[in-house]
Structure formats: structure tokens, C-alpha cells
Amino acid sequence: MPELGKLLISVGALVIVGGLLLILLGRAHVPLGRLPGDIKFHGKHTTVYFPLASSILASVLLTVILYLVAIFRR
């Protein structure tokens, strides 16, 4: 059970750090969600949004972060 508790605390800390990063990026006017590869269709009564470039960027960043965490855990 102590391992599960440590895991939950670690995940919670990562969520808090991620939230703070998103707040800081928003205040710094980083165009996350409005990158050139993001697709937005405007219809008469509908808007469809595909954040393709933002998703790829987030995936690459998370991959690098998790890779570094795995290296330091060894």
C-alpha cells in the first residue's frame, strides 16, 4: 500500500505542475491550441476544431518528460 500512496502523490504533483504550466503559458500568450497545424471549420451553426499540431506537440513533450523520468528512476 505505501507504493500506491507514493504513486498517487506523484501523479497529483504532476497534475498540479501541469496545471501551473498551462496557466503560465496562457499568461505568456503562447499560442497553444492556435498553432498553424490546428484545423478549424466554421459552419453556419457549427464550429469543428481539430488541434492536430497542438496534440503532436503535447505528445512529443510528454514523451521526452516520461523518458527522462524513466532514466532518473533507474
C-alpha positions as CSV (number, residue, x, y, z in Angstrom):
1,M,0.0,0.0,0.0
2,P,2.8,2.6,0.6
3,E,3.8,2.2,-3.0
4,L,0.3,3.1,-4.2
5,G,0.3,6.1,-1.9
6,K,3.6,7.4,-3.3
7,L,2.3,6.8,-6.8
8,L,-0.9,8.8,-6.1
9,I,1.1,11.7,-4.6
10,S,3.5,11.7,-7.5
11,V,0.6,11.8,-10.1
12,G,-1.1,14.5,-8.1
13,A,2.1,16.6,-8.1
14,L,2.5,16.1,-11.8
15,V,-1.1,17.3,-12.4
16,I,-0.5,20.4,-10.3
17,V,2.7,21.2,-12.1
18,G,1.0,20.7,-15.5
19,G,-1.9,23.0,-14.5
20,L,0.6,25.7,-13.4
21,L,2.4,25.3,-16.7
22,L,-0.8,25.8,-18.6
23,I,-1.7,28.9,-16.6
24,L,1.8,30.4,-17.2
25,L,1.7,29.6,-20.9
26,G,-1.7,31.2,-21.1
27,R,-0.4,34.4,-19.5
28,A,2.7,34.4,-21.7
29,H,0.4,34.4,-24.8
30,V,1.8,31.1,-26.1
31,P,-0.5,30.1,-29.0
32,L,-1.1,26.6,-27.7
33,G,-4.3,25.5,-29.3
34,R,-3.9,28.0,-32.1
35,L,-0.8,26.6,-33.9
36,P,-0.5,26.7,-37.7
37,G,-1.4,22.9,-38.0
38,D,-4.6,23.2,-35.9
39,I,-7.7,22.8,-38.1
40,K,-10.9,24.8,-37.5
41,F,-14.0,24.6,-39.6
42,H,-16.7,27.2,-39.3
43,G,-20.2,26.2,-40.4
44,K,-23.4,28.2,-40.3
45,H,-24.3,27.0,-36.8
46,T,-21.4,24.7,-36.0
47,T,-17.7,25.0,-35.3
48,V,-15.4,21.9,-35.5
49,Y,-11.9,22.1,-34.1
50,F,-9.1,19.6,-34.6
51,P,-6.0,20.6,-32.6
52,L,-3.7,18.4,-34.6
53,A,-0.4,20.4,-34.2
54,S,-1.1,21.1,-30.5
55,S,-1.7,17.3,-29.9
56,I,1.5,16.3,-31.7
57,L,3.5,18.9,-29.7
58,A,2.0,17.8,-26.4
59,S,2.7,14.1,-27.3
60,V,6.4,14.9,-28.1
61,L,6.8,16.9,-24.9
62,L,5.2,14.2,-22.7
63,T,7.3,11.5,-24.4
64,V,10.5,13.4,-23.6
65,I,9.4,14.1,-20.0
66,L,8.4,10.5,-19.4
67,Y,11.7,9.3,-21.0
68,L,13.7,11.5,-18.6
69,V,11.7,10.3,-15.6
70,A,12.4,6.7,-16.6
71,I,16.1,7.4,-16.9
72,F,16.3,9.0,-13.5
73,R,14.3,6.2,-11.8
74,R,17.0,3.6,-12.6
